[in-house]
Amino acid sequence: MTIRVRPGAGRTAVGGEHDGALVVRVAARAVDGRATEAALAAVADAFGLRRSAVALVTGATARTKVVEVEDGTEERLRALLGA
């Protein structure tokens, strides 16, 4: 799945869509991979999964990333995209 990370947000939140990607807002700044790690943790939490169930596939230094969510349901993704 494709996510769009918005670092430096007031609070961490997952929901909405940007060019077909799930928007993940994180409070962490984009320094030393902190925003990426916070985004992966937020996605895991949004799907009700352990952090280890979400893996970065591509986009380590980009705002648009591709992640693999183990046991993530399509229904939950649609709900998050519509939020």
N, C-alpha and C positions, 0 to 999 in steps of 0.2 A: 504494500500500500504506500501511497505517496503522502508525505506530510509536509506542511509549510510551517517552519518554526519562526516565531516572533519573539526574540529575546528582549529582556529588559522590560517586560510587562509588569504592571502593578501587582498582579497575582497570576498564579499558574492556572490555566484553564484549557480544556480540550473541547473543540466544537466549532462548527462553521466550515465554510469551504472557500478556497482561493484557487481558481483555475483547476478545479477538480481535485485538489489536495485537501486533506484534513488539516485544519489550522490548529496549531499547538502553541499557546502563549506560555512563556516561562519567565519567571522573575530573574533567573540567572542571566548574566551577560555572556556574550559570545567570546569568551576568553578561555584558552586552554581546554576547549571541549566541554566546558561546564554547561552551556546551553543545550548542547546535543545530549548529554547525559540526563539533564533535567527533562528534556523532551521525551526521551525514551521511557523514563520513569513515569511521566505523566500519561503517556499512551498506555502503558501497562496498567496503571491505576484506573484509567477510563474504561478499560476492557475487563477490569476485575481480575487481572492476572499478576503473577510474580514478575518482577523486573527482568528476570532471566528469560522470560517468554517472548521478549521483544528484542530483535537484533537489527542493527544497522546494516543495510545492504550497500547503499551508495550515498554519497553526499556528506561526508564527515565535516567538511568545511563550508558547505553551502546551506542556504536557508531552506531550500527544497531538498528533501531527503527521501529515500526509499527505505522502508523498514519491513521486516517480516514479523508478523504477529502470530505466534503459535497458539492455536485454538481460539483465535479471534473470530467472532461470528459476523457474517455479512449484515445481519439485522442490526447489531450494535453499531457497526460502522455507518450504516444509513442513518441511524438515530443521531449519531454524533455529527455527521455532515449536515443534517438538517437543523442542528442546534444553533 
